Amino acid sequence: MNPIYRDMPTTIFEAMSMRARAAGAINLGQGFPDGPRNDAVIDAACDALQQRSNQYPPMVGIPELRGAVPDWYRRHQQLELGPDEVVVTSGATEAIAAALLAVISPGDEVLLFQPLYDAYLPLVQRAGGVARLVTLDPSGWRIDAEALAASITPRTRALVFNDPMNPMGTCAHPDDLALLARICAEHDLIAICDEVWEALVYDGAQHRSLMQYPGMRERTVKIGSAGKIFGLTGWKVGWMCAAPPLARILAKAHQFLTFTTPPNLQWAVAQGLASQDDWIAMARDQHQASRDFFCDGLHGLGLVTVPSAATYFVSVDLAASGVAMDDVAFCDAIIDQAGVAAIPISAFYAEAAPGHLVRFCFAKERATLQAALDRLAAALPRLG
């Protein structure tokens, strides 16, 4: 076996989901929702499968979707984009891979912020890049300006920034976004911005993209996901947005990965972005209510949660909860003894990982969340 693949890890999401299936556990680890279901978008995909072409669509995406994405961002984020600044991809992870392959050469350095979505580091490495890790301050998940400055060298070419952030469910502070914009301009860096959770920001807040900050319009790759917007994670429809000269380079990398994305799904997403604003707002409110329900239940069990401002996720602070176990041992124990699967936050660190945080997905039916809470209530006294 080629050693470049032999040492590649299995994603923590797949590993924990396999354990959950084997144990018959309630899976609150991997981030996919039980609902709500958008029948209009699903029906549009079925209709397109029967009524429209099933042959290769344009490599960069069908015109309808490349037009719908800028229109959606104009309405929701006051961001002006054109269709020539959109490249449709087979999910956001492919978009991240294409962006890295497009903008870095072997030996180039890429800034990554810990905790980090687990695909970033192996993708940087397989592209020939060198990761420079910046650890966020866990007291508020803020960027340490001195640590960021110390991580930049003459070989630094790009940064990958996840906002809203998986795994912690946080939204970037405006001062941190301004800091990143200033650093990118000063050091001529490309910002690859994973913004797939942009439609799932809670408590009346609104997402603001790094692309909107001074000096960032021409040097940002903004990545979005229809799977997150419509709760259709298995569709794997995403996009990269960038200024035309950069978008053309991104498209060249994309063409040798997946080349294109199923046309019926593209047509359905285009229709959804144009017509489903009310449903998107309803889904956001429903997920916020599920967050509140699940957090209240966790608090009732004596578990302290870290504030969740976005995404499908909330984390428990084991140390603050008086649980004398590390995150990996806790996740192992609750699968075996409670039949509930969660994710240890240490899996999202490449080095110097904390061991006291565990992530749960709350984007589930109330009955599922209550069943998980009941199982945890029965098992926690035995965990010590």
LUMVEXLUM-158611 format. One record per residue (C-alpha): x, y, z. Coordinates in Angstrom, 3 decimals, padded with zeros to 6 digits. Example, Ala and Ser with C-alpha at 12.3 -4.5 7.8 and 13.67 -1.06 7.14 Angstrom:
<firo u="012.300" v="-004.500" w="007.800"/>
<firo u="013.670" v="-001.060" w="007.140"/>
END
This chain:
<firo u="000.000" v="000.000" w="000.000"/>
<firo u="001.180" v="003.482" w="-000.832"/>
<firo u="002.416" v="004.992" w="002.478"/>
<firo u="000.760" v="008.316" w="001.662"/>
<firo u="-002.586" v="006.579" w="002.268"/>
<firo u="-001.545" v="004.031" w="004.870"/>
<firo u="-001.079" v="006.711" w="007.518"/>
<firo u="-004.266" v="008.643" w="006.655"/>
<firo u="-006.721" v="008.435" w="009.575"/>
<firo u="-010.365" v="007.433" w="009.419"/>
<firo u="-012.505" v="010.488" w="010.075"/>
<firo u="-013.761" v="010.666" w="013.656"/>
<firo u="-017.329" v="011.015" w="012.361"/>
<firo u="-017.204" v="007.732" w="010.473"/>
<firo u="-015.414" v="005.968" w="013.331"/>
<firo u="-017.978" v="007.013" w="015.944"/>
<firo u="-020.938" v="006.376" w="013.637"/>
<firo u="-019.689" v="002.832" w="012.987"/>
<firo u="-019.422" v="002.265" w="016.737"/>
<firo u="-022.908" v="003.685" w="017.248"/>
<firo u="-024.365" v="001.332" w="014.634"/>
<firo u="-022.564" v="-001.663" w="016.121"/>
<firo u="-023.775" v="-000.835" w="019.635"/>
<firo u="-027.307" v="000.196" w="018.671"/>
<firo u="-026.572" v="003.606" w="020.205"/>
<firo u="-028.382" v="006.885" w="019.629"/>
<firo u="-025.987" v="008.721" w="017.302"/>
<firo u="-025.460" v="012.282" w="018.523"/>
<firo u="-021.971" v="012.295" w="017.063"/>
<firo u="-022.151" v="012.805" w="013.299"/>
<firo u="-023.867" v="016.024" w="012.272"/>
<firo u="-026.899" v="015.131" w="010.221"/>
<firo u="-030.439" v="016.267" w="011.103"/>
<firo u="-033.635" v="014.261" w="011.529"/>
<firo u="-035.588" v="017.183" w="010.112"/>
<firo u="-037.303" v="019.380" w="009.226"/>
<firo u="-037.792" v="017.991" w="005.713"/>
<firo u="-038.043" v="020.303" w="002.715"/>
<firo u="-040.386" v="018.487" w="000.360"/>
<firo u="-040.352" v="021.309" w="-002.201"/>
<firo u="-036.621" v="020.917" w="-002.818"/>
<firo u="-036.776" v="017.108" w="-002.774"/>
<firo u="-039.712" v="017.126" w="-005.216"/>
<firo u="-037.816" v="019.522" w="-007.491"/>
<firo u="-034.910" v="017.081" w="-007.600"/>
<firo u="-037.230" v="014.183" w="-008.452"/>
<firo u="-038.935" v="016.214" w="-011.194"/>
<firo u="-035.595" v="017.272" w="-012.669"/>
<firo u="-034.423" v="013.661" w="-012.704"/>
<firo u="-037.399" v="012.780" w="-014.904"/>
<firo u="-037.886" v="015.950" w="-016.913"/>
<firo u="-034.419" v="017.435" w="-017.426"/>
<firo u="-031.033" v="016.278" w="-018.615"/>
<firo u="-029.140" v="013.560" w="-016.767"/>
<firo u="-025.963" v="014.060" w="-018.770"/>
<firo u="-022.845" v="015.989" w="-017.768"/>
<firo u="-023.760" v="019.533" w="-016.775"/>
<firo u="-021.234" v="022.356" w="-017.182"/>
<firo u="-018.110" v="021.713" w="-015.146"/>
<firo u="-018.481" v="024.932" w="-013.121"/>
<firo u="-022.180" v="024.326" w="-012.431"/>
<firo u="-025.502" v="024.917" w="-014.183"/>
<firo u="-026.299" v="028.578" w="-014.904"/>
<firo u="-029.428" v="028.488" w="-012.738"/>
<firo u="-027.476" v="027.579" w="-009.597"/>
<firo u="-024.572" v="029.899" w="-010.383"/>
<firo u="-027.153" v="032.678" w="-010.522"/>
<firo u="-029.154" v="031.587" w="-007.473"/>
<firo u="-026.143" v="031.520" w="-005.137"/>
<firo u="-025.256" v="035.232" w="-005.621"/>
<firo u="-028.922" v="036.202" w="-005.344"/>
<firo u="-029.183" v="034.353" w="-002.020"/>
<firo u="-026.051" v="036.024" w="-000.644"/>
<firo u="-027.277" v="039.409" w="-001.812"/>
<firo u="-030.528" v="038.993" w="000.127"/>
<firo u="-029.083" v="037.448" w="003.282"/>
<firo u="-025.572" v="038.862" w="003.634"/>
<firo u="-025.643" v="042.002" w="001.482"/>
<firo u="-022.759" v="040.516" w="-000.485"/>
<firo u="-022.505" v="041.366" w="-004.170"/>
<firo u="-021.329" v="038.458" w="-006.308"/>
<firo u="-021.778" v="037.503" w="-009.935"/>
<firo u="-022.425" v="034.098" w="-011.531"/>
<firo u="-018.866" v="034.085" w="-012.882"/>
<firo u="-017.670" v="034.067" w="-009.256"/>
<firo u="-019.373" v="030.749" w="-008.385"/>
<firo u="-018.004" v="027.236" w="-008.944"/>
<firo u="-020.375" v="024.412" w="-007.957"/>
<firo u="-018.731" v="021.462" w="-006.190"/>
<firo u="-019.710" v="018.036" w="-004.908"/>
<firo u="-019.966" v="019.170" w="-001.333"/>
<firo u="-017.954" v="021.592" w="000.755"/>
<firo u="-015.152" v="019.127" w="001.488"/>
<firo u="-014.445" v="018.874" w="-002.233"/>
<firo u="-014.493" v="022.662" w="-002.373"/>
<firo u="-011.893" v="022.840" w="000.402"/>
<firo u="-009.727" v="020.271" w="-001.384"/>
<firo u="-010.005" v="022.103" w="-004.703"/>
<firo u="-009.195" v="025.441" w="-003.087"/>
<firo u="-006.082" v="024.061" w="-001.409"/>
<firo u="-004.905" v="022.366" w="-004.606"/>
<firo u="-005.506" v="025.594" w="-006.504"/>
<firo u="-003.707" v="028.065" w="-004.267"/>
<firo u="-000.791" v="026.200" w="-002.681"/>
<firo u="002.282" v="024.504" w="-004.101"/>
<firo u="004.412" v="021.871" w="-002.366"/>
<firo u="006.197" v="023.458" w="000.578"/>
<firo u="003.785" v="026.358" w="000.962"/>
<firo u="002.544" v="026.937" w="004.498"/>
<firo u="-001.128" v="027.124" w="005.445"/>
<firo u="-002.483" v="028.550" w="008.693"/>
<firo u="-005.016" v="026.300" w="010.433"/>
<firo u="-006.929" v="027.185" w="013.584"/>
<firo u="-007.462" v="024.589" w="016.327"/>
<firo u="-009.943" v="023.078" w="017.028"/>
<firo u="-010.265" v="022.314" w="013.336"/>
<firo u="-012.595" v="020.295" w="011.154"/>
<firo u="-010.758" v="017.037" w="010.716"/>
<firo u="-010.450" v="017.174" w="006.904"/>
<firo u="-008.292" v="020.319" w="006.859"/>
<firo u="-004.961" v="018.924" w="008.002"/>
<firo u="-004.838" v="015.811" w="005.768"/>
<firo u="-005.997" v="017.855" w="002.774"/>
<firo u="-003.220" v="020.396" w="003.312"/>
<firo u="-000.677" v="017.633" w="003.672"/>
<firo u="-001.831" v="015.685" w="000.583"/>
<firo u="-001.626" v="018.899" w="-001.424"/>
<firo u="002.040" v="019.177" w="-000.397"/>
<firo u="001.456" v="022.008" w="002.029"/>
<firo u="002.853" v="022.495" w="005.510"/>
<firo u="000.325" v="023.227" w="008.241"/>
<firo u="001.050" v="025.993" w="010.736"/>
<firo u="-001.275" v="025.552" w="013.690"/>
<firo u="-002.805" v="028.415" w="015.655"/>
<firo u="-004.722" v="027.376" w="018.775"/>
<firo u="-007.794" v="029.401" w="019.658"/>
<firo u="-008.103" v="030.662" w="023.229"/>
<firo u="-010.614" v="028.228" w="024.813"/>
<firo u="-011.917" v="030.844" w="027.232"/>
<firo u="-013.846" v="032.423" w="024.350"/>
<firo u="-012.519" v="030.691" w="021.229"/>
<firo u="-010.793" v="033.894" w="020.150"/>
<firo u="-007.674" v="034.298" w="018.015"/>
<firo u="-004.482" v="035.172" w="019.896"/>
<firo u="-002.943" v="037.927" w="017.774"/>
<firo u="000.584" v="037.209" w="018.999"/>
<firo u="000.292" v="033.482" w="018.315"/>
<firo u="-001.074" v="034.223" w="014.849"/>
<firo u="001.764" v="036.615" w="014.029"/>
<firo u="004.357" v="034.136" w="015.277"/>
<firo u="002.980" v="031.445" w="012.960"/>
<firo u="003.496" v="033.436" w="009.774"/>
<firo u="006.688" v="032.983" w="007.763"/>
<firo u="007.794" v="034.034" w="004.270"/>
<firo u="006.419" v="030.679" w="003.025"/>
<firo u="002.897" v="031.252" w="004.343"/>
<firo u="000.522" v="031.294" w="001.417"/>
<firo u="-003.007" v="030.820" w="002.772"/>
<firo u="-005.228" v="030.247" w="005.767"/>
<firo u="-008.299" v="028.083" w="006.294"/>
<firo u="-010.925" v="029.641" w="008.537"/>
<firo u="-014.158" v="027.967" w="009.650"/>
<firo u="-016.923" v="030.382" w="010.667"/>
<firo u="-019.382" v="029.474" w="012.139"/>
<firo u="-017.074" v="026.901" w="013.636"/>
<firo u="-017.504" v="023.169" w="013.756"/>
<firo u="-016.901" v="021.709" w="016.326"/>
<firo u="-017.578" v="024.386" w="018.968"/>
<firo u="-020.637" v="026.048" w="017.453"/>
<firo u="-019.155" v="029.528" w="017.781"/>
<firo u="-019.297" v="032.594" w="015.549"/>
<firo u="-016.147" v="034.600" w="014.950"/>
<firo u="-015.800" v="037.872" w="016.847"/>
<firo u="-015.805" v="040.918" w="014.526"/>
<firo u="-012.417" v="041.959" w="015.921"/>
<firo u="-010.979" v="038.569" w="014.961"/>
<firo u="-012.337" v="038.889" w="011.436"/>
<firo u="-010.788" v="042.350" w="011.180"/>
<firo u="-007.487" v="040.937" w="012.449"/>
<firo u="-007.525" v="038.194" w="009.815"/>
<firo u="-008.321" v="040.703" w="007.066"/>
<firo u="-005.405" v="042.874" w="008.125"/>
<firo u="-003.018" v="039.907" w="008.318"/>
<firo u="-004.090" v="038.607" w="004.908"/>
<firo u="-003.536" v="042.001" w="003.302"/>
<firo u="-000.173" v="042.554" w="004.982"/>
<firo u="001.195" v="039.120" w="004.050"/>
<firo u="-000.603" v="038.600" w="000.722"/>
<firo u="-002.503" v="035.524" w="001.933"/>
<firo u="-005.483" v="033.768" w="000.389"/>
<firo u="-008.305" v="033.106" w="002.875"/>
<firo u="-010.181" v="029.843" w="002.335"/>
<firo u="-013.348" v="030.393" w="004.344"/>
<firo u="-015.471" v="027.385" w="005.238"/>
<firo u="-018.832" v="029.053" w="005.922"/>
<firo u="-021.154" v="026.074" w="005.495"/>
<firo u="-023.055" v="026.849" w="008.721"/>
<firo u="-023.884" v="030.422" w="007.672"/>
<firo u="-027.672" v="029.779" w="007.592"/>
<firo u="-027.676" v="028.226" w="011.074"/>
<firo u="-026.743" v="031.184" w="013.288"/>
<firo u="-029.011" v="031.594" w="016.320"/>
<firo u="-030.396" v="034.132" w="018.775"/>
<firo u="-031.044" v="036.819" w="016.182"/>
<firo u="-027.444" v="037.114" w="015.019"/>
<firo u="-026.466" v="037.372" w="011.354"/>
<firo u="-023.468" v="035.798" w="009.681"/>
<firo u="-020.832" v="038.142" w="008.276"/>
<firo u="-018.262" v="036.768" w="005.869"/>
<firo u="-014.565" v="037.557" w="005.980"/>
<firo u="-014.976" v="038.346" w="002.274"/>
<firo u="-016.867" v="041.518" w="003.271"/>
<firo u="-013.928" v="043.033" w="005.170"/>
<firo u="-011.612" v="045.637" w="003.619"/>
<firo u="-009.054" v="044.152" w="001.246"/>
<firo u="-010.617" v="040.671" w="001.232"/>
<firo u="-012.870" v="040.747" w="-001.817"/>
<firo u="-010.097" v="039.664" w="-004.197"/>
<firo u="-008.338" v="037.209" w="-001.893"/>
<firo u="-011.147" v="035.165" w="-000.320"/>
<firo u="-012.576" v="031.785" w="-001.289"/>
<firo u="-016.024" v="031.620" w="000.316"/>
<firo u="-017.372" v="028.052" w="000.602"/>
<firo u="-021.054" v="027.237" w="001.113"/>
<firo u="-023.205" v="024.125" w="001.335"/>
<firo u="-026.738" v="023.376" w="000.210"/>
<firo u="-026.585" v="020.284" w="002.397"/>
<firo u="-026.419" v="022.475" w="005.501"/>
<firo u="-028.883" v="025.119" w="004.279"/>
<firo u="-031.588" v="022.542" w="003.463"/>
<firo u="-030.635" v="019.775" w="005.898"/>
<firo u="-029.837" v="017.448" w="002.971"/>
<firo u="-026.321" v="016.435" w="003.937"/>
<firo u="-026.267" v="013.381" w="001.674"/>
<firo u="-026.741" v="015.467" w="-001.457"/>
<firo u="-023.185" v="016.830" w="-001.320"/>
<firo u="-023.873" v="020.036" w="-003.234"/>
<firo u="-021.591" v="022.917" w="-002.386"/>
<firo u="-019.879" v="025.874" w="-004.010"/>
<firo u="-016.829" v="028.111" w="-003.982"/>
<firo u="-017.223" v="031.864" w="-004.445"/>
<firo u="-014.274" v="034.043" w="-005.424"/>
<firo u="-013.350" v="036.973" w="-007.641"/>
<firo u="-013.203" v="035.904" w="-011.314"/>
<firo u="-009.411" v="035.531" w="-011.647"/>
<firo u="-009.295" v="033.327" w="-008.554"/>
<firo u="-012.501" v="031.477" w="-009.483"/>
<firo u="-010.958" v="030.426" w="-012.795"/>
<firo u="-008.014" v="028.863" w="-010.952"/>
<firo u="-010.367" v="027.126" w="-008.516"/>
<firo u="-012.330" v="025.673" w="-011.437"/>
<firo u="-009.174" v="024.154" w="-012.916"/>
<firo u="-008.550" v="022.241" w="-009.688"/>
<firo u="-012.203" v="021.222" w="-009.381"/>
<firo u="-012.286" v="019.760" w="-012.894"/>
<firo u="-009.803" v="017.039" w="-011.935"/>
<firo u="-011.546" v="016.079" w="-008.697"/>
<firo u="-015.261" v="015.426" w="-009.199"/>
<firo u="-015.527" v="017.469" w="-012.432"/>
<firo u="-019.216" v="018.091" w="-011.841"/>
<firo u="-022.238" v="017.469" w="-009.585"/>
<firo u="-025.565" v="015.708" w="-010.369"/>
<firo u="-027.632" v="018.134" w="-012.469"/>
<firo u="-030.997" v="017.281" w="-010.925"/>
<firo u="-029.662" v="018.216" w="-007.479"/>
<firo u="-028.248" v="021.469" w="-008.842"/>
<firo u="-031.601" v="022.455" w="-010.349"/>
<firo u="-033.382" v="021.614" w="-007.104"/>
<firo u="-030.945" v="023.652" w="-005.000"/>
<firo u="-031.278" v="026.587" w="-007.393"/>
<firo u="-035.063" v="026.517" w="-006.972"/>
<firo u="-034.712" v="026.158" w="-003.222"/>
<firo u="-032.393" v="029.133" w="-002.851"/>
<firo u="-034.805" v="031.237" w="-004.899"/>
<firo u="-038.013" v="030.225" w="-003.122"/>
<firo u="-037.403" v="028.737" w="000.330"/>
<firo u="-036.314" v="031.667" w="002.516"/>
<firo u="-039.253" v="031.161" w="004.887"/>
<firo u="-038.490" v="027.459" w="005.240"/>
<firo u="-034.803" v="028.175" w="005.886"/>
<firo u="-035.750" v="030.596" w="008.667"/>
<firo u="-038.203" v="028.066" w="010.120"/>
<firo u="-035.545" v="025.324" w="010.105"/>
<firo u="-033.100" v="027.634" w="011.872"/>
<firo u="-035.656" v="028.428" w="014.563"/>
<firo u="-036.490" v="024.747" w="015.001"/>
<firo u="-032.820" v="023.840" w="015.451"/>
<firo u="-032.421" v="026.669" w="017.961"/>
<firo u="-035.376" v="025.295" w="019.915"/>
<firo u="-033.815" v="021.817" w="019.832"/>
<firo u="-030.571" v="023.293" w="021.115"/>
<firo u="-032.381" v="024.910" w="024.018"/>
<firo u="-034.334" v="021.743" w="024.804"/>
<firo u="-031.240" v="019.551" w="024.792"/>
<firo u="-029.123" v="022.027" w="026.766"/>
<firo u="-031.834" v="022.314" w="029.409"/>
<firo u="-031.834" v="018.527" w="029.665"/>
<firo u="-028.055" v="018.358" w="029.969"/>
<firo u="-028.113" v="021.030" w="032.666"/>
<firo u="-030.701" v="018.992" w="034.519"/>
<firo u="-028.194" v="016.126" w="034.576"/>
<firo u="-025.542" v="018.400" w="036.087"/>
<firo u="-023.601" v="018.755" w="032.837"/>
<firo u="-022.187" v="022.185" w="032.013"/>
<firo u="-022.414" v="023.226" w="028.369"/>
<firo u="-020.269" v="025.588" w="026.324"/>
<firo u="-022.404" v="028.308" w="024.676"/>
<firo u="-023.529" v="027.318" w="021.172"/>
<firo u="-024.260" v="030.198" w="018.815"/>
<firo u="-024.563" v="028.245" w="015.555"/>
<firo u="-024.351" v="024.822" w="013.820"/>
<firo u="-025.990" v="021.566" w="014.981"/>
<firo u="-023.666" v="021.147" w="017.942"/>
<firo u="-023.246" v="021.832" w="021.630"/>
<firo u="-020.306" v="020.765" w="023.782"/>
<firo u="-020.185" v="019.635" w="027.407"/>
<firo u="-017.337" v="020.710" w="029.693"/>
<firo u="-016.542" v="017.556" w="031.645"/>
<firo u="-014.201" v="019.230" w="034.100"/>
<firo u="-016.708" v="021.967" w="034.938"/>
<firo u="-019.352" v="019.243" w="035.320"/>
<firo u="-017.277" v="017.357" w="037.881"/>
<firo u="-016.771" v="014.365" w="035.587"/>
<firo u="-013.365" v="012.824" w="036.331"/>
<firo u="-012.815" v="011.358" w="032.870"/>
<firo u="-011.178" v="012.628" w="029.723"/>
<firo u="-013.228" v="013.141" w="026.575"/>
<firo u="-012.206" v="009.919" w="024.824"/>
<firo u="-012.904" v="007.764" w="027.883"/>
<firo u="-016.240" v="009.510" w="028.413"/>
<firo u="-017.327" v="008.962" w="024.802"/>
<firo u="-016.299" v="005.297" w="025.016"/>
<firo u="-018.193" v="004.893" w="028.272"/>
<firo u="-021.446" v="006.462" w="027.135"/>
<firo u="-021.541" v="004.329" w="023.989"/>
<firo u="-021.022" v="001.170" w="026.027"/>
<firo u="-023.035" v="002.042" w="029.139"/>
<firo u="-025.653" v="004.537" w="027.943"/>
<firo u="-026.033" v="003.704" w="024.264"/>
<firo u="-025.330" v="007.301" w="023.224"/>
<firo u="-022.619" v="008.371" w="020.764"/>
<firo u="-020.811" v="011.720" w="020.982"/>
<firo u="-017.515" v="013.106" w="019.679"/>
<firo u="-014.403" v="013.889" w="021.764"/>
<firo u="-013.234" v="017.412" w="020.964"/>
<firo u="-009.602" v="016.281" w="021.209"/>
<firo u="-010.156" v="014.652" w="017.795"/>
<firo u="-010.272" v="018.155" w="016.321"/>
<firo u="-006.730" v="019.008" w="017.443"/>
<firo u="-003.463" v="018.047" w="015.773"/>
<firo u="-001.460" v="018.792" w="018.905"/>
<firo u="-001.849" v="019.930" w="022.520"/>
<firo u="-005.483" v="018.847" w="022.640"/>
<firo u="-007.668" v="019.586" w="025.661"/>
<firo u="-009.282" v="016.509" w="027.170"/>
<firo u="-012.367" v="017.883" w="028.860"/>
<firo u="-014.816" v="018.688" w="026.041"/>
<firo u="-017.369" v="016.433" w="024.346"/>
<firo u="-019.582" v="017.409" w="021.392"/>
<firo u="-023.214" v="016.377" w="020.885"/>
<firo u="-025.447" v="016.927" w="017.845"/>
<firo u="-028.842" v="018.355" w="018.821"/>
<firo u="-030.392" v="018.394" w="015.303"/>
<firo u="-032.644" v="015.466" w="016.135"/>
<firo u="-036.310" v="014.828" w="016.893"/>
<firo u="-037.335" v="015.729" w="020.437"/>
<firo u="-038.118" v="012.089" w="021.190"/>
<firo u="-034.586" v="011.103" w="020.156"/>
<firo u="-033.018" v="013.823" w="022.282"/>
<firo u="-035.180" v="012.886" w="025.270"/>
<firo u="-034.274" v="009.222" w="024.880"/>
<firo u="-030.593" v="010.158" w="024.853"/>
<firo u="-031.038" v="012.292" w="027.954"/>
<firo u="-032.853" v="009.446" w="029.724"/>
<firo u="-030.077" v="007.016" w="028.862"/>
<firo u="-027.416" v="009.456" w="030.064"/>
<firo u="-029.344" v="010.043" w="033.299"/>
<firo u="-029.323" v="006.307" w="033.999"/>
<firo u="-025.657" v="005.835" w="033.137"/>
<firo u="-023.946" v="008.936" w="034.547"/>
<firo u="-023.994" v="007.785" w="038.187"/>
<firo u="-022.031" v="004.694" w="037.137"/>
<firo u="-019.373" v="006.652" w="035.259"/>
<firo u="-017.848" v="008.291" w="038.318"/>
END
